[in-house]
């Protein structure tokens, strides 16, 4: 977790030792000055099965080789980028195919890239440079963008072969969910936000995750107070804080081993996670009440879509769940692994639900095996 703004002149990771882990920028800025030594230039040169959140990147990448990225150069495996901003200048002297990307340059075969609530508002410059992507230079597998904005300050490139959000291998799929551009870079992708004011863009992208700063739409990078340790848990004290937390879990940020404390009663309209995006931390409701107002969450509709090696405790749940699908439940629609409602203190490797009370009204019109439960919908042991 980054605890201050810093200047960066060295890249993280290489082919043999990629960065693998969770990097929390905590809303801070890294100001980069990077020169290409060979292909792949970015603050994170190589990453594998990694998550990067809450990071603001500014500065310059001066390159005469391919594959420059505002945040990541080479992405391998499952990579998540959430609540990040790339305001870098990629200054390219490459003649021909550059494959530069505003956030990510290049993805390995079979890799899956998910980017949510993130912004590129920097510059990509190269009079003779072709074939770049506004967010992703070239992807060999699927890319999903959710609540993202391409708002470049300057694009000065050879006009051949660019894509506004991502260049894709022919059999790969780009999904743009509620993602906008204020200028096109080659072929347009996503939804036009050209001519929209900053306030209008924030309204479209969602004010839970976006805000107006200096008359520009910017992602909210910090989701919680605290450090996530047991003696300094992340604090959630409002509906907006829950929404930001839920969006992070749904985007793939599992918070494994991290501690959360609810500090006030809240109303929840947004489920945290999904069947395939579990929460893996410790959530203490602090005795507060969560009023659920949930509907049609997909294969699960509940406070948490899925729990894995997690603990949820000290919550009173009320409200309603209405769905036409399976696995509605008040705490978790799905638990991956065994669970216990009253574990010994020394137990580990299970999901624990402790001291939770629910009088939630659950209704489903699903006409097959529903796997509904007052507390948990289904458990996969």
N, C-alpha and C positions, 0 to 999 in steps of 0.2 A: 504494500500500500504506500503510495507516494504521499509524503507529508509536507512537501514544499515545491514551489516552482524550481526547475533546474535547467541548466544548459547542458546540451548533449553533443559530443563530437565522436562518440563511438557507437557502433551498432551492437544489438543484442542477438546472440544466436548465430550458428553457422550450420552447414549441411550435416555435420556429424553430431552437433550438440544444439538442436533447436530449443527455443524457449518452450517449456511445457508447464503450464500452471495458470493461475489467475492473477492478473495484474490490475489492481484498482488504482486508477489515477486520482481518485478522491477529488475530482474537480480541478486539479492542478495542471500546470502547463509545462511541457518540455519544449525548450527552444533549441532546435537542431541546426547544426551546420555539418552536413555530411557530403563527402565526395565519393564518387564511385571508384572502387578498386577493381571490380569486375562486375559481372551481372549480379543483380539483386542489391538494391540500396534502399534502406528504410530504417527508422528507429529500431524496429524489430525485424531483423534481416530474415531469420527463419523462425517460424513458430509451428508447433504441432500439438493438436488437441488442447488448445489454449483459449482463455477468455480474457478480453481486455475491456475494461469498463471505465467510464468517467474520466477520460483522458483528453486533454486539449494539446494539440501539436501545432507548433508554429516554427518558422525558420525556413531554411533553404536546403534543397537537395540539388547539388550540381553534378550532373551525370553525363558521361559520354558512352555509356553502355545501357543495355536493356534492363527492364524490370525495376523501376523505381516506384515506391509506394509511400503515401503520406504517413501510414502507420505500420503496415506490414508489407514486406517484399514477397516472401514465399510462404504460403499457407498450406499446411499438411494436416490431413485428418479433419476433425471437427473443430472449427474455429468460430468463436462468437465475439462480435464487437458490438458493444452497447453503450449508448450515451456518450459518444465520442465526437470530437470535432477535429477535422484536418484543415488547418489554415496555412499549410506549407506552400512554398513556391518550388515546383519541380522545374528546374531549368535544364533542358535537354539539348545537347548538341548531336544527338543521334540522327543519322540520316537514314530514313526508312522506318522499319518496324521498331517502335520503342517499347510497346506493351507496358506503359506506365499506368498507374491507377491512383486516383485521388486518395483512397484509403488502403487498398490492397492491390499489389501488382499482379501476382500470378498464383494460381492454386494447382496443387498436385492432382494427379489422376485419382478419382474417387473421393476427393475431399468435399466437405459440405461447409459452406460459409453462410452464417446468419448475421446480418447487420441490422440493428434496430435503433431508432431514435438518435440517428447520427447525421452529421453534416459535413459536406465539403464546401468550403468557401474560400479556397486558396487560388493559386495560379498554376497553370500548366503551360509552359512556354517551350517552344521548339519549332522554329520555322520550317525545318525539314523532317520533323518527326511525325510518323504516322501510327495508326492502330493503337490507340489508348482508350481507356475507359474512365468515365467520371468518378466511379467508385472502385471498380475492379478492372484491372488491365486485361486479364484473360483468365477465364475459369474453365477447368477441365471437367467440372461436375456442377451440381446444382448450387445456386445462390439465391437466398431469400432476403429481401429488403423490406423492412416494416417501419413506417413512420420516419422515413429518411428524406433529406433535402439536399439537392445538388444546386448550389447557389454560388457559382464561381465568380471570383473577382476579375480574372482574366484568363482567356483561352487564346493562345497564339500558336497555332499548329498547322502543319500541312493538313489539308482537309480530308485526306484519304483514310477510310477504314475505322473511324472512331465510333463509339457508342456512348450515349449519355450516361448510363449507369454501369453497364458491364458488357464486355465482349465475351461471348460464350462459344465453347466447342459445340458443334452442330447438334449432338445428341443430348446436350445438357439443357437444363431448364432454369430460366431466370424468373423469379416471382417477385413482383413489386406490389406490396400491400400498402396502400395509402402513402405512396412516396411521390415526391414532386420535384420538378426542376424549374429554375427561373431562366435557364438558357440551355439550348441543346448543344451537344458535342457530337457531331455526326448524326447518326440515326437516333431519333427520340425514343425514350423508354419511360415508363411510369406515366404520371399525369402532369399536365402543364400547370405551372403556377406562375407563368409569365404575367407580369403586370399586377400581381397580388401584393398588397402591403404586408409588412411584417406581422401586423395584427391578424390579418386574414390568414396568412400561412400558419401562424400559431394555432388559430382556431381549427384549421384543417388538420394539422398534425396532432393536435391534442394538447390542451394547456396543462394537463397533468405532467407532461414530459418535456414541454417546450415553453419558452418565454421570450419576451422581446428585450433585447439588450442593445443599446446604442442604435435603435431603429432597425435592428436586424433580428430575424428568427434564430434562436440558439437553443440547443438541447440543454435541459437541466441535468447536470452531471452528477450531483451529489443527491443520493436518494435517502440517506438516513444519517442521524447523529450517532456518535459513538464509534468504537473501533471494532466491534464484533467479538471482543473477548468476553469471557465469562464475567469478569469484574468491570467491564465497560461495554455492555451490549449495544448493538444498534438499536436506536429508539424509534418507535413508530407511534406517533401521537395524533395523526389526522387521517382523514380519508385520502387526501392527496399523497401522503407518505406511503400508505398502503398501496395505492395505485402504482406508484413508482416501483415499490418492492415487488408487487405482483407482475409488473411488466418485465422486470429483470429476471425473475424466475421463469416466466413463460418464454423468455428469450434464451434460456439455457444457463443462467447463472444460478447454480444449485446451492451456493453458500454452505458448502460442506464444512461441518464443524463450527460454523459461526453462530453467535448468540444474538437473539432479538428479544426485545421487551416492549410490549404494548403499554403505553402510558396514559391512554384515555379510551373511552368508549368510541367506537367508530361504526360506520355503515359501509358494507362491502358490496360493491357491484361488479367487481372484477376478480375472477379466480386467479390464484397464484399457481402458475405451472400448468401442466397438462399430463396426460398419461405417459408421454415420452419426455417430459421435462420436469423431473422431480425436485422437490425441496429436500435438502440433506442436512439442514441445520437444526437448531434448537429454538423453538418459538415459545416464549412465555407470555401468556395473556395478561399476567399481573392481576388476575381477578376481574378484569374488565369485560364488558359486554360487546360482542360483535353482532350487529344486525345484518343478516344476509338478505340480499335482494338479487338473487342469481337466476339466470335462465339460459337454457340451451348452451352449455359449455362444451359440447362435443361428446366424446365418449365418457367424460366425467363432468359432473357439475357439483362443485363443493368449494369449501374455503380453499383447500389445496387440491390441485388436480391429482397429484401423486406425491407420496412420501416414500423416501428410501433412507434407511438408517437415520431417521429423524426423531425428534421429540417435540410434541405439541402438548402444552399443559396450561392449566389455570385460566380457562376461557369459559365464559357463558355465551352460548350461541342462541340467537332467536331470529325471527324473520321468515322468509319463504325461499324455496327452491322450486322452480317450475321448468320442466324439460320434456322434450319428446324423444329423449335418448336414454341410454343406460347409465348405471352407476351414479345416481344422485345420492349424496350423503352430506351431512353437516360439516364434518372435519376433513375427510379425504375420500375422494371417489375411488382411489386405487392406492393400495400399499404394496410395494414391491419388496417382498421378504416378509418374515414373520413379524408379528406385532404383539404388544402386551399392554394391558391397561393399568398395570400396577407392578412395575419391574423392581427387582432389587437394585440398590444403588450401583453395585459393581457390574451390572449386566452391560453388554455391548453387542453391536452387530445386529440390533433389531430396531424397529420403529416403536416408540412409546407414546401413548396418548394417556395423559394423567390429569385427573381432577378437572375434567371437562363436562359441562352440562349443556344439553341441547333440548329446546322445545321448538325447533325449526319445523315448519309445515312443508313437507316434501311431496311434490306431485309430479307424476310422469305419465305421459300417454304412450310410452313405448310398449309395443305389443308382442314382445318376445322376452327371453330371459333378461330381467332388468338389473339384477345385482344391486339393488338399492339397500341402503342401511341407514339407521339413525345416526351412527357415528362414522362408519367406514362402509364403502360400497363393496369392494372386492379386495381380496388378499391373494397375491401370487407367492406361494412359499417356495 
